[in-house]
Amino acid sequence: MDRLQRFGLDVPNACIFCAALEETLTHLLFDYPITNSLWSRMLNWAGEHTPIGSWQEEVAHAVKWAKQSSGNGGILSSLFAMVVTVIWREMNLMRFQGGQF
């Protein structure tokens, strides 16, 4: 959102999903109830039972997973990238094409 505002676009600060809180990466990707549930389900499926943290903490986890030599590390880092991409696409669909989450 900050980037869009720097380009001169008038974008509200409210979260595109809930319109109640400020739109931050951590809120969009991890704190919003639907995205948080998505992460929880994906991490449980992958056998990871760590609490969901901030954007910086989760990126650090993804980097750690990517550096692992086991097959699970690659799967987990790919899973992280996939889920971030899906959430980001949904956000853009809502913002620019009037879609619904």
QUIZIDA-V774275 format. One record per pair of residues at least 12 apart in sequence whose ideal C-beta (glycine too) atoms are under 7 Angstrom apart, sorted by the first residue. I is the first residue (numbers start at 1). J is the second residue. Records with the same first field share a line. If there is no record, write none. Layout:
I = J ; J
This chain:
1 = 13 ; 23
15 = 27 ; 28 ; 32
16 = 91 ; 94 ; 95
17 = 32 ; 34 ; 101
18 = 32
25 = 55
26 = 54 ; 55
28 = 87 ; 91
29 = 55 ; 84 ; 87
30 = 52 ; 58
34 = 101
35 = 87
36 = 52
38 = 83
39 = 52 ; 83
40 = 52
42 = 79 ; 83
46 = 75 ; 76 ; 79
48 = 76
62 = 77 ; 80
65 = 77
